[in-house]
Amino acid sequence: MANIKSAAKRARQSVVRTTRNRSTLNTLKTLAKKTTAAVTAKDKAAAAAQARELSSELDRAVKRGTIHRNAANRRKSALARKLAAL
């Protein structure tokens, strides 16, 4: 346990942020799986809808600082290539 008040606060903040980031990352992972499944099934309309949702969630995660901007752009680029291949 932290002996200093500010260290205790940082520990509490860390727990809250870790929980929030983990939730966001799980949401991203789920959306990515759904999008990949739609692409694999060659369902163009569903894949496009899922891609829009995933792209929006990636941008939101970047804004919150959960993932790096370049990581999100890399994922969106790979997604766009998959959709263009359909």
PyMOL commands that place a pseudoatom at each C-alpha (Angstrom):
pseudoatom trace, name=CA, resn=MET, resi=1, chain=A, elem=C, hetatm=0, pos=[0.000, 0.000, 0.000]
pseudoatom trace, name=CA, resn=ALA, resi=2, chain=A, elem=C, hetatm=0, pos=[1.188, 3.476, -0.821]
pseudoatom trace, name=CA, resn=ASN, resi=3, chain=A, elem=C, hetatm=0, pos=[2.405, 5.605, 2.096]
pseudoatom trace, name=CA, resn=ILE, resi=4, chain=A, elem=C, hetatm=0, pos=[2.013, 8.932, 0.334]
pseudoatom trace, name=CA, resn=LYS, resi=5, chain=A, elem=C, hetatm=0, pos=[-1.366, 10.464, -0.428]
pseudoatom trace, name=CA, resn=SER, resi=6, chain=A, elem=C, hetatm=0, pos=[-0.531, 11.276, -4.051]
pseudoatom trace, name=CA, resn=ALA, resi=7, chain=A, elem=C, hetatm=0, pos=[0.799, 7.748, -4.642]
pseudoatom trace, name=CA, resn=ALA, resi=8, chain=A, elem=C, hetatm=0, pos=[-2.426, 6.273, -3.274]
pseudoatom trace, name=CA, resn=LYS, resi=9, chain=A, elem=C, hetatm=0, pos=[-4.418, 8.477, -5.639]
pseudoatom trace, name=CA, resn=ARG, resi=10, chain=A, elem=C, hetatm=0, pos=[-2.279, 7.397, -8.593]
pseudoatom trace, name=CA, resn=ALA, resi=11, chain=A, elem=C, hetatm=0, pos=[-2.901, 3.757, -7.661]
pseudoatom trace, name=CA, resn=ARG, resi=12, chain=A, elem=C, hetatm=0, pos=[-6.676, 4.351, -7.602]
pseudoatom trace, name=CA, resn=GLN, resi=13, chain=A, elem=C, hetatm=0, pos=[-6.549, 6.157, -10.940]
pseudoatom trace, name=CA, resn=SER, resi=14, chain=A, elem=C, hetatm=0, pos=[-4.506, 3.345, -12.429]
pseudoatom trace, name=CA, resn=VAL, resi=15, chain=A, elem=C, hetatm=0, pos=[-7.158, 0.782, -11.504]
pseudoatom trace, name=CA, resn=VAL, resi=16, chain=A, elem=C, hetatm=0, pos=[-9.936, 2.865, -13.087]
pseudoatom trace, name=CA, resn=ARG, resi=17, chain=A, elem=C, hetatm=0, pos=[-7.949, 3.529, -16.270]
pseudoatom trace, name=CA, resn=THR, resi=18, chain=A, elem=C, hetatm=0, pos=[-6.879, -0.098, -16.637]
pseudoatom trace, name=CA, resn=THR, resi=19, chain=A, elem=C, hetatm=0, pos=[-10.497, -1.218, -16.376]
pseudoatom trace, name=CA, resn=ARG, resi=20, chain=A, elem=C, hetatm=0, pos=[-11.658, 1.347, -18.936]
pseudoatom trace, name=CA, resn=ASN, resi=21, chain=A, elem=C, hetatm=0, pos=[-8.843, 0.535, -21.384]
pseudoatom trace, name=CA, resn=ARG, resi=22, chain=A, elem=C, hetatm=0, pos=[-9.436, -3.209, -21.074]
pseudoatom trace, name=CA, resn=SER, resi=23, chain=A, elem=C, hetatm=0, pos=[-13.121, -2.697, -21.852]
pseudoatom trace, name=CA, resn=THR, resi=24, chain=A, elem=C, hetatm=0, pos=[-12.306, -0.605, -24.920]
pseudoatom trace, name=CA, resn=LEU, resi=25, chain=A, elem=C, hetatm=0, pos=[-9.764, -3.136, -26.185]
pseudoatom trace, name=CA, resn=ASN, resi=26, chain=A, elem=C, hetatm=0, pos=[-12.242, -5.990, -25.752]
pseudoatom trace, name=CA, resn=THR, resi=27, chain=A, elem=C, hetatm=0, pos=[-14.836, -4.039, -27.729]
pseudoatom trace, name=CA, resn=LEU, resi=28, chain=A, elem=C, hetatm=0, pos=[-12.294, -3.436, -30.504]
pseudoatom trace, name=CA, resn=LYS, resi=29, chain=A, elem=C, hetatm=0, pos=[-11.382, -7.114, -30.584]
pseudoatom trace, name=CA, resn=THR, resi=30, chain=A, elem=C, hetatm=0, pos=[-15.041, -8.162, -30.801]
pseudoatom trace, name=CA, resn=LEU, resi=31, chain=A, elem=C, hetatm=0, pos=[-15.768, -5.698, -33.610]
pseudoatom trace, name=CA, resn=ALA, resi=32, chain=A, elem=C, hetatm=0, pos=[-12.673, -6.862, -35.496]
pseudoatom trace, name=CA, resn=LYS, resi=33, chain=A, elem=C, hetatm=0, pos=[-13.838, -10.485, -35.262]
pseudoatom trace, name=CA, resn=LYS, resi=34, chain=A, elem=C, hetatm=0, pos=[-17.325, -9.571, -36.511]
pseudoatom trace, name=CA, resn=THR, resi=35, chain=A, elem=C, hetatm=0, pos=[-15.858, -7.601, -39.406]
pseudoatom trace, name=CA, resn=THR, resi=36, chain=A, elem=C, hetatm=0, pos=[-13.493, -10.434, -40.341]
pseudoatom trace, name=CA, resn=ALA, resi=37, chain=A, elem=C, hetatm=0, pos=[-16.387, -12.901, -40.225]
pseudoatom trace, name=CA, resn=ALA, resi=38, chain=A, elem=C, hetatm=0, pos=[-18.439, -10.689, -42.572]
pseudoatom trace, name=CA, resn=VAL, resi=39, chain=A, elem=C, hetatm=0, pos=[-15.486, -10.368, -44.974]
pseudoatom trace, name=CA, resn=THR, resi=40, chain=A, elem=C, hetatm=0, pos=[-14.896, -14.134, -44.886]
pseudoatom trace, name=CA, resn=ALA, resi=41, chain=A, elem=C, hetatm=0, pos=[-18.588, -14.727, -45.629]
pseudoatom trace, name=CA, resn=LYS, resi=42, chain=A, elem=C, hetatm=0, pos=[-18.224, -12.302, -48.570]
pseudoatom trace, name=CA, resn=ASP, resi=43, chain=A, elem=C, hetatm=0, pos=[-21.184, -10.269, -47.303]
pseudoatom trace, name=CA, resn=LYS, resi=44, chain=A, elem=C, hetatm=0, pos=[-20.254, -6.866, -48.701]
pseudoatom trace, name=CA, resn=ALA, resi=45, chain=A, elem=C, hetatm=0, pos=[-23.050, -4.846, -47.058]
pseudoatom trace, name=CA, resn=ALA, resi=46, chain=A, elem=C, hetatm=0, pos=[-22.525, -6.324, -43.592]
pseudoatom trace, name=CA, resn=ALA, resi=47, chain=A, elem=C, hetatm=0, pos=[-18.746, -6.008, -43.904]
pseudoatom trace, name=CA, resn=ALA, resi=48, chain=A, elem=C, hetatm=0, pos=[-19.023, -2.337, -44.854]
pseudoatom trace, name=CA, resn=ALA, resi=49, chain=A, elem=C, hetatm=0, pos=[-21.354, -1.627, -41.925]
pseudoatom trace, name=CA, resn=GLN, resi=50, chain=A, elem=C, hetatm=0, pos=[-19.066, -3.442, -39.493]
pseudoatom trace, name=CA, resn=ALA, resi=51, chain=A, elem=C, hetatm=0, pos=[-16.036, -1.643, -40.928]
pseudoatom trace, name=CA, resn=ARG, resi=52, chain=A, elem=C, hetatm=0, pos=[-17.645, 1.762, -40.342]
pseudoatom trace, name=CA, resn=GLU, resi=53, chain=A, elem=C, hetatm=0, pos=[-18.413, 0.820, -36.741]
pseudoatom trace, name=CA, resn=LEU, resi=54, chain=A, elem=C, hetatm=0, pos=[-14.913, -0.544, -36.152]
pseudoatom trace, name=CA, resn=SER, resi=55, chain=A, elem=C, hetatm=0, pos=[-13.282, 2.510, -37.708]
pseudoatom trace, name=CA, resn=SER, resi=56, chain=A, elem=C, hetatm=0, pos=[-15.331, 4.813, -35.496]
pseudoatom trace, name=CA, resn=GLU, resi=57, chain=A, elem=C, hetatm=0, pos=[-14.452, 2.819, -32.377]
pseudoatom trace, name=CA, resn=LEU, resi=58, chain=A, elem=C, hetatm=0, pos=[-10.755, 2.871, -33.310]
pseudoatom trace, name=CA, resn=ASP, resi=59, chain=A, elem=C, hetatm=0, pos=[-10.874, 6.658, -33.640]
pseudoatom trace, name=CA, resn=ARG, resi=60, chain=A, elem=C, hetatm=0, pos=[-12.599, 6.894, -30.273]
pseudoatom trace, name=CA, resn=ALA, resi=61, chain=A, elem=C, hetatm=0, pos=[-9.922, 4.703, -28.664]
pseudoatom trace, name=CA, resn=VAL, resi=62, chain=A, elem=C, hetatm=0, pos=[-7.199, 6.942, -30.109]
pseudoatom trace, name=CA, resn=LYS, resi=63, chain=A, elem=C, hetatm=0, pos=[-8.934, 10.035, -28.771]
pseudoatom trace, name=CA, resn=ARG, resi=64, chain=A, elem=C, hetatm=0, pos=[-9.053, 8.484, -25.291]
pseudoatom trace, name=CA, resn=GLY, resi=65, chain=A, elem=C, hetatm=0, pos=[-5.409, 7.433, -25.495]
pseudoatom trace, name=CA, resn=THR, resi=66, chain=A, elem=C, hetatm=0, pos=[-6.115, 3.705, -25.306]
pseudoatom trace, name=CA, resn=ILE, resi=67, chain=A, elem=C, hetatm=0, pos=[-4.220, 2.869, -28.495]
pseudoatom trace, name=CA, resn=HIS, resi=68, chain=A, elem=C, hetatm=0, pos=[-1.667, 4.755, -30.567]
pseudoatom trace, name=CA, resn=ARG, resi=69, chain=A, elem=C, hetatm=0, pos=[-2.789, 6.766, -33.587]
pseudoatom trace, name=CA, resn=ASN, resi=70, chain=A, elem=C, hetatm=0, pos=[-0.544, 4.844, -35.985]
pseudoatom trace, name=CA, resn=ALA, resi=71, chain=A, elem=C, hetatm=0, pos=[-1.827, 1.500, -34.695]
pseudoatom trace, name=CA, resn=ALA, resi=72, chain=A, elem=C, hetatm=0, pos=[-5.409, 2.569, -35.403]
pseudoatom trace, name=CA, resn=ASN, resi=73, chain=A, elem=C, hetatm=0, pos=[-4.477, 3.848, -38.869]
pseudoatom trace, name=CA, resn=ARG, resi=74, chain=A, elem=C, hetatm=0, pos=[-2.677, 0.590, -39.625]
pseudoatom trace, name=CA, resn=ARG, resi=75, chain=A, elem=C, hetatm=0, pos=[-5.737, -1.446, -38.631]
pseudoatom trace, name=CA, resn=LYS, resi=76, chain=A, elem=C, hetatm=0, pos=[-8.075, 0.770, -40.668]
pseudoatom trace, name=CA, resn=SER, resi=77, chain=A, elem=C, hetatm=0, pos=[-5.795, 0.491, -43.690]
pseudoatom trace, name=CA, resn=ALA, resi=78, chain=A, elem=C, hetatm=0, pos=[-5.731, -3.311, -43.480]
pseudoatom trace, name=CA, resn=LEU, resi=79, chain=A, elem=C, hetatm=0, pos=[-9.498, -3.292, -43.142]
pseudoatom trace, name=CA, resn=ALA, resi=80, chain=A, elem=C, hetatm=0, pos=[-9.885, -1.084, -46.224]
pseudoatom trace, name=CA, resn=ARG, resi=81, chain=A, elem=C, hetatm=0, pos=[-7.682, -3.486, -48.218]
pseudoatom trace, name=CA, resn=LYS, resi=82, chain=A, elem=C, hetatm=0, pos=[-9.854, -6.434, -47.181]
pseudoatom trace, name=CA, resn=LEU, resi=83, chain=A, elem=C, hetatm=0, pos=[-13.022, -4.595, -48.180]
pseudoatom trace, name=CA, resn=ALA, resi=84, chain=A, elem=C, hetatm=0, pos=[-11.579, -3.541, -51.526]
pseudoatom trace, name=CA, resn=ALA, resi=85, chain=A, elem=C, hetatm=0, pos=[-10.706, -7.173, -52.258]
pseudoatom trace, name=CA, resn=LEU, resi=86, chain=A, elem=C, hetatm=0, pos=[-14.394, -8.191, -51.954]
for i in range(1, 86): cmd.bond("trace and resi %d" % i, "trace and resi %d" % (i + 1))
show_as sticks, trace
zoom trace
